[in-house]
Amino acid sequence: MCLAVPLKIVSIEGKNAQGEIDGIKRKIRIDFLPRISIGEYVLVHAGFAIEKLTAKAAEDNLKAIREVEDALSGYVQRKA
């Protein structure tokens, strides 16, 4: 299963950028999104920004990821 994660762009240098969410920063490539700016949100998969997101879409996406994480955490704890 593949997962794409929303990140906020905090720096850009050529085709490289740094994205951040919840204080965690990751180096990403922005080859597919040449018109991205600092402060914008992107969906990242396998180290590449693949889609530009609104802040609301990024928030909704992250909320859904956290809900799945919480559900799986409870499942794993019950199985242990």
C-alpha positions in Angstrom: 0.0 0.0 0.0 1.3 3.4 -0.9 0.7 6.6 1.1 1.0 10.2 0.1 1.5 12.8 2.8 0.7 16.5 2.8 3.6 18.8 3.6 4.0 22.6 3.8 6.8 24.0 1.7 9.3 25.9 3.9 12.3 26.3 1.5 13.0 25.9 -2.2 16.4 25.6 -4.0 16.1 24.7 -7.6 14.2 21.5 -8.0 14.7 20.6 -4.3 12.5 21.8 -1.5 12.0 21.2 2.2 8.5 20.3 3.4 7.3 20.3 7.0 4.4 18.9 9.0 4.1 18.7 12.8 7.7 19.9 13.2 9.1 17.1 11.0 11.1 18.3 7.9 11.7 16.3 4.8 13.7 17.0 1.6 11.5 16.6 -1.4 11.7 17.1 -5.2 9.4 19.5 -6.9 10.1 18.6 -10.5 6.4 17.9 -11.2 5.2 21.2 -9.7 7.4 24.0 -11.2 5.2 26.9 -9.9 5.1 26.0 -6.2 6.0 28.7 -3.6 7.1 28.7 0.0 4.1 28.4 2.3 2.0 26.3 -0.1 1.0 22.7 0.6 1.8 19.7 -1.5 1.0 16.0 -1.5 4.3 14.0 -1.3 4.8 10.4 -2.5 8.2 8.7 -2.6 10.0 12.0 -2.1 8.2 13.8 -4.9 5.6 16.6 -4.6 2.9 15.2 -6.9 0.0 17.6 -6.3 -0.6 21.1 -4.9 -3.1 21.3 -2.1 -5.1 24.0 -0.4 -4.5 24.4 3.3 -7.9 22.9 4.0 -7.3 19.9 1.8 -3.9 19.3 3.5 -5.6 19.6 6.9 -8.4 17.1 5.8 -5.9 14.7 4.4 -3.7 14.8 7.5 -6.8 14.3 9.7 -7.8 11.2 7.7 -4.2 9.8 8.1 -4.4 10.3 11.8 -7.7 8.6 12.1 -6.4 5.6 10.3 -3.3 5.6 12.5 -5.4 5.8 15.6 -7.6 2.9 14.4 -4.6 0.8 13.6 -2.9 1.6 16.9 -5.9 0.3 18.8 -6.1 -2.8 16.6 -2.4 -3.6 17.1 -2.7 -3.1 20.9 -5.7 -5.5 21.1 -3.8 -8.1 19.1 -0.7 -8.0 21.2 
